[in-house]
Amino acid sequence: MKKLSAPMKNSLLFTTLTTLLVITACGSDDAWQQVDNTPEMFSFEGVWAFSPSDVWVVGSPALGQRAAAAHFDGQRWTASEVGTAYLAGIWAFAPNDIWAVGGDLVARYDGTGWKTTSLGEQGARDLQDIWGSSPTDVWAVGENGVFHWDGSIWQQQAHGEASGIWGASAENIWTVSTFDFKHYDGESWSTFELDLWGGNGDLWGFGADDVFLAADDEALAHWDGTAWEELRSDDVFGDLQTVWGSASDDMWAAGSFGEIARWDGKTLRSVRRQAMGSPYLMLFKAIHGSSATDVWAVGGMLGAEGNKGVIYHFAGD
């Protein structure tokens, strides 16, 4: 499945709404709670947490709104206009050095405001994700390739669509796309095979021999430096398309039907999903945290009142 732009995603949500009727009920983890008084957004696409009182979200603004980013200071949300219709991915090095992508734009926050750079002349379209090892080594991926910032200029480094990226270093980078999973060794890109669906993918890791992949499938996959291993469980119903963790034995993944799953190093289990007969369809698109007890999942839901962005927060053990 291709990683869809915001309008196309809404169509997908609508056409799959009826599938909720067959979802089995599942108790929610009480530590995961929906956040009230969130910014008005059509859908939240990315999240980055420095602490429980320093959180950024990006996404598609609600009708009549222009802010594609918002910041939470522990008490209230403050919306920010970035200069683009929407933002799809976020990466940060520090509270005063935050990067985001959307359309053909890369946006950078310096602690006081956002500035944007267009990669349209380099061929960028529908940028979806961003990662960097340092402020002078930043990578953005989207519909038309992989783009690299060396501290001075942006250049296209590879062709082909990609929706998720993460690296252990500038010479060890992984991407996921509709049909391919790829790896960069500092000189060239190679394709690797996995028995996963692929599509709205995401990666997170802790080193060259410790990488986790969510690929819009009911399973995760883990790279140990030698081979990929599927982490599959009958307990998980929704397709997992975003992943983050504080440690290799404490990983979180989220995706369709409001599914949030947790990997404890041995077992992948569902901790919350929508109950049977829910009058809305929820899709989590990004997950991130500042610690094992401060994790945020963001996305959107389609219900009787139309589309609405949603944010959930975990503050448990």
N, C-alpha and C positions, 0 to 999 in steps of 0.2 A: 504493500500500500504506500502510495506516495504521501509525503508530508504535505498536507493541504494548506493553502492560504486560508485566512480567516473566513471569507464568505463561503468557500467550498466546504470547510469544516462544518459550518452551520447546516448546510444541506445534508451532510452525512449524519449529523446528530439527529435531524428530523426523520430521515428515512429509517434509522435504526431504533427509534423510540419504542416501537412496539415490542422489541425483544426483551424489554424489561419484564414482561409478563411471565417469562419463563425463568427468571432469576430466582434461585432459592434464597430464602431469608438468611441473613448472616448478622450476628450481633456485632455492634461496633465497639472498638476499643474506646473506653470512656476517656482516655487521655487525649484522643483526637477530638477537637471541638471546632465547629465552624466559627469563623471570626465575624463579628458584627461590625456594622458601620464601615465597610470597606469602600474604596473608591469606586465610582461608577465606571465599570468597564464591561464591554461586551464579552470579553474572555481574557483571563490572565494566562500569559504564555511562558513567563519566566519568573524566577524568584531567587534572591540571594540574601542570606542572613549573616550578618556579622555578630549579632547578639539578639536577645529577645527585644531589645529596644533600638535596634538598628537594622531594619529590613527593607529591601527594595523589591518591588514587583514591576513587571512590564507586561504589555499586552495590547489588545485592540480596544480603543475607547468606545464608550457607549454612544449611541446616536446623539448628535448635538454636542458631544464632548471632544476635546482635542488633546487631552493629556494621555500620553502613552506610557508614562512611568509614574510611580508613586512611592513615597517613603513613609515608613512607620517608625516613630520615635519612642514607642512603648505606651503612648497615650492616644495618639491620633495619627491619621494618614494625611499626607500632604501631596497633592498631585503635581506633576511636572510636565509641561509641554516640551517635547524634544525636537520637534520639527519634522516628524514623520507620521504617517497615518497609523502605523502600528509597529510594535517591537516584538520579536519572536524569541530572542535568546539573550542571556546576560552572563557576564563573567566579571570578576572583580579581583583586584590585587590589594586594595585598601579602600577605606571609606571615602577617600578623595581621589580614587582612580578606578572608576567603574566603566565597563564597556558593554554595549548592547548592539544588536543588529535587527534589521527589518527592512524589507524591500531591497533596494540597492544601497542602503545607508548603513554606515557604522557610526554609532553615537558614543561619545565619551564624556563622562562626568568628572569634573576636577575638584569637587567639593563645594563649588558655588553655582555651577550651571552645566548644561549639556551643550556640546558642540557636535555637529554631524559632518561626515565626509561621505560623498557619493562614490561608489565603486562601479557606477554604471558604465563608464568608459572602459573599464577593465573587463566588462561582460557580466558583472554580478547581477543576479535576479533572485528575488524571493529568498534572501539570506535568512537562515533558520537558527544557527547556533554559532557560538564563539568560544574560543579557549586560548589561553596563553601561558607560557612559562615565565614571562616577564613582560614589562611594558614595551620592550623592544623586540618581542617575539610573540606576536598575536596572530591567530588563525581564525578565519571566518569561513563558514560553509553554507551553501545554498543550492538553488536549482541548477546553477550553471558552473559549479566548480568549487575549488578550494583557493582561498586568497590569503596572502601572508603580508604582515606588517613587520618591517625590520627596524622600526624606530624613525624611519625617514619617509618611506613610500610603501604603498600597497601594490602588490603584484599578484597576478593569478599564477598559482603553482600547479594546479591540476584541473582537468576538465571532468565533467560528469557530476551528477546530482548527489548531494549529501545532506542529511538532516541533523546529524549529531556528531560531535567531535570531543575527544579528550586525549591528553598526552601525558606521558610520564616525564618527557623532556622534549627539547626541540628536535631530537633525533629519534623519537619513539612516540608516534602519534597514531591514533585509531579513529576511523570514521565509520558511520553506518548510513546506509541509503536505502532506497526502495528495493533494489535488487542485489546490492553488494555490501560486503563488509571489507574494509581496506585498512592496510597498515603502511605507515611511512617510516623508513629506517634512517632518514637523514639524507638519502640520495634518491630513492625511488619508491613508488607505491606498488604494493602487491595486494592481490585479492585472496581472502581466505573463505572457506566454506563453513557454514553452520546450518543445522537443521532447525532454523528459526524463521519466522515469517518475514521479518524485515519491514522497514517502513518508517513509522514515527519513532525513530530510535534515539537512544541516549546512552552515554557512557560515563563511568566514574571509576576512579582507581586510587591506588596508594603507592604505586611504583611500577617498574617495568614488568614485574612478575605477579602483579596483583590488580587486575582490571575487571570491572563488572560491566555487563552489557544488557540493556533492556531494548528489545527490538519489536515492540508491538505484538507480543506473543504472551501466552500465559506463563512462560518460563523466563528466567534470567540465564545468563551464561557468565562463566568466570574463566579468566586466563591466568594460569599459574607460571607463565614464563616459558612453558613448553607446549601446552595444548589448551584448547577451550573445552570446558565441561558444562553441560546443561544443568541448571538447577530448576527442576520441575517438581510440581506438587499438584495433586488433585484438589487441593484445598483452595487454589486460586482460580477464579472464574474470569475476571476481566483481563484484557490484554494490557500488559505492562509496557509503558512507553517512556518512562522516566525513572532514573535511579540515582540515589545518593546515599552515602553512609558516613558514619564517624569512624568506623573500623571495619576490617574484613569480616568480622563476626557480628556486625550490627549494621546491616544494610536495609534501606527502605526503597520500595518501588511502588509506583502508582500508575493508574491508567483508566481504562473505560469502566463504565458502570460504577464509578466511585470507588474502585478497588484500590486499597492500600495493603501492601504485603510487606512482611519483614523476614529477613534472612539472618539467622543467629549463628551462622557458621556450620550448621548441620541441616536445618530444615527451613524451607520456605513456607510461610503460612499467611493466610489472609487475616488481617486484623479489623478491616471494615469494608463494607460494600453496601450498595443500595439493597433495600429489602424488596421482596416480591410485591408488585403492584405500585411501586413508587410513581408518583405523577410527574416525574421529570427524569431526564437522562443527564447524568453527571460524567464529565470526562476530565481527569486530572492530566495536566500537560507538563508540569515541572515540579520538582521537589528539591529542597535544599535546607540545610540547617547549620547552626553555629556550633552545635555540640550534640551529644547523644540524647539530651533532654530538651532540645530546642530545634524542632524540625517543622518546616512549612511545606504544604502541598497546595498548589494553585491550579485553576482550570476554569471550566465554565459548565453551566447546566442549561438545558432547554426544558421549559415547563409551560404551564398554562399562561404564565405572565411573560413569556418570551425568553430570550437569551439573557443570561446574567453571569458575570464572573463570580467565582467563589474562592475563598481562601480558608484552609483548615490549618490548625496549629496543634502540634504535639508537644506537651510539656510534662511527660511522664518519666518513668524510671528507665 
